[in-house]
Amino acid sequence: MPSLRTALLQSSGRPGAVAENLKTLDEAAARAAGAGARLLVAPELFLTGYAIGDAVPVLAEPADGPGAQAVAEIAVRHGLAVLYGYPERDGERIFNASQLIGADGVRLANYRKTHLFGCFEQEWFTPGEQTVVQADLDGVRIGLLICYDVEFPENVRAHALAGTDLLLVPTAQMHPFQFVAESVVPVRAFESQMYVAYVNRTGPEGEFEFVGLSCLAGPDGVVRTRAGRGEELVIGEVDPEFLAASRAANPYLADRRPGLYGSLA
C-alpha cells in the first residue's frame, strides 16, 4: 500500500476573517497538492481564528454550513482531503470542532473537542461526548482529536484500540507548553503505535502566544517532519507498511491487561 503524503499547515490566518482564512487554506492546498500530498491538515479553529471572544457565537456555523461548502470546493479543486477546525453550532450549543472533507468534496467525519482547555474554551464551548471519530482515506484509518485531547493518554489509547492509523490533532498550543509538541506527541505515537499529525497555530493572538512546532510523529516515536515557529507548510509520509511492521515488533497493545485498569474509569 502506498504512503499517504500528508501536509501540515502551520498558520493562524487572520482571526475573525473567514474569507481570508479560506484564501490561505486554498493557497496551501495548491502547494500541498503540487507536492503530491493527498491530505492537508489545518490548525484548531482555523476557519475563524482562536482568540475571537464574543465573535464565537457570531461566526459559529453548522457542520454543513458555508465554511464547509467552501472547504469542499477547495478539496475538489486541488484533489486532496482537507481537515480544518471551526466553531460548530448545533442549536443553542457551540462546539470546538474539526471536520474532514474528502477530495471529492464529501464530508467524511466531524469531531467535537471533548476536553476543553482554560477559561476561554469553557466559557464559549460545550464539550463533545464522542471520544473516537474515524474515517478511511486511501486505505488509512484516520482518527480525530483536538489539541488538549491528545494530552490525555486514554483518548489516544482508545483510538489505538479502535484501529486508528493516523491521528489528526489540529491544535492551538501556546507558550509555555511547547513540551507537548516537542515530547508528549512523539511519545503518544510510540505508546499507542500510530502516526500523529499535530498541527499548530503560530505567533501572538489576543492574550495567547502560539508556539508552532507542528509535527508528524511516527509509531517509532521519531518525528518525520517538524515546523519551526513561523508560518509554514511541512509535508511527511504516513507509511502503512512501516506501521504494520512497527505494530508487529512493539508489544504494548498485545501485552495490555485491561482487567487491572478498572480503577482508571
Secondary structure, DSSP 8 states (H G I E B T S, - for coil): ---EEEEEEE----TT-HHHHHHHHHHHHHHHHHTT-SEEE--TTTTT-S--GGGHHHH-B-TTSHHHHHHHHHHHHHTSEEEEEEEEEETTEEEEEEEEE-TTS-EEEEEE-SS--HHHHHHH------S--EEEETTEEEEE--GGGGGSHHHHHHHHHTT-SEEEEE---BTT-THIIIIIHHHHHHHHTSEEEEE--EEEETTEEEE---EEE-TTS-EEEE--SSSEEEEEEE-HHHHHHHHHH--TTTT--GGG-GGG-
